[in-house]
């Protein structure tokens, strides 16, 4: 064999080897990820040949597969579609499992999960119709309804948690949408609906409760600033701090004013409880200067800021910027500058204080059952972090109660129930109305619910919005729905 032939043979051998390696990689290594692509038509056709499992709230299906009268065997149907849209997401023949639980629990719902392997083998042998697993949620339907009705047509979000377990009791994002429009088997109609939803400037597909463009928390962040101060041991709920009409910010010609005229107390002094009660900017800005940005960031991290959570839907981490200079630290201490949060995160802050300083990992799935009703997964409370010690949590609880009894959050009062809360009015910049916030838990002496509400751009109140006026009544109605069940 001469040299050119040997070289050609070597090249052909290398090419065959590369082909063998690439096909092996695609068929074995990449097989699972390619199969799980949301728009994989082959997988979709296979899934539509079997009954997808239901998503349940209080034992009732909010998403289920029903027989179809076309070539595809089943069609996804959503009851109370707009109420639960951001929880369920959508399941589309055109776009696959899109958002929500339809995406995060797709393997279980479709029946393709490894947890259902033996069930699939039995089905194959017996000829039994394959089915997906059912997913039961932790949602309280009364709380979900109250949250949706409270927001109405206003943009924003509501999240409610069980402080002792982390179970999500309500999760509402507004505006919402009808996932049935994306579950149709009419390809043209589905594509048209999807284009309209994506072109909508109000972004109805975005789950504002867990992600999207995160919000400045405004004065609700003062809870974290207070927690950082109390945790140093140098302050208690009665400590006197600066509370003048404005705070001179170092390294700048700008002053930090209060949201109301005048000082927060006589002689430009105010105790911490009173400062939180009336939401004194200068007091908490002064604490931010004293504590420093790193202390604020570390305290926020103990409440879950920066954590990548899955509930099981992925949650965008809330953030407190690193490397802040003194004036930025003062602004961050009142929930401004570049502090950004999800409503879930602020509900976790209240829940952590309610639970004696322990933050529980939030979760939305109570139980996953096979078609034979065997339990495949069980939602169990898991501790995420110890944000503050029990004494600091008790002090914060008393301070937050004063906000509701005699401060900026009186519209959250529930007769016969002790409520602890904090208002927030988050500035967005010149020319834009502020976001209205409220976060709370109740009863303060035996917490059963923690809630956070944000209403974008002040809602119906616009530039006249305050958290206590706009968001607190919504939080009240959600808490009452749980406490009166």
Order of alpha helices (4+ residues) and beta strands (2+ residues): alpha-alpha-alpha-beta-beta-beta-alpha-beta-beta-alpha-alpha-alpha-beta-alpha-beta-beta-alpha-alpha-alpha-beta-beta-beta-beta-alpha-alpha-alpha-alpha-alpha-beta-beta-beta-beta-alpha-beta-beta-beta-alpha-alpha
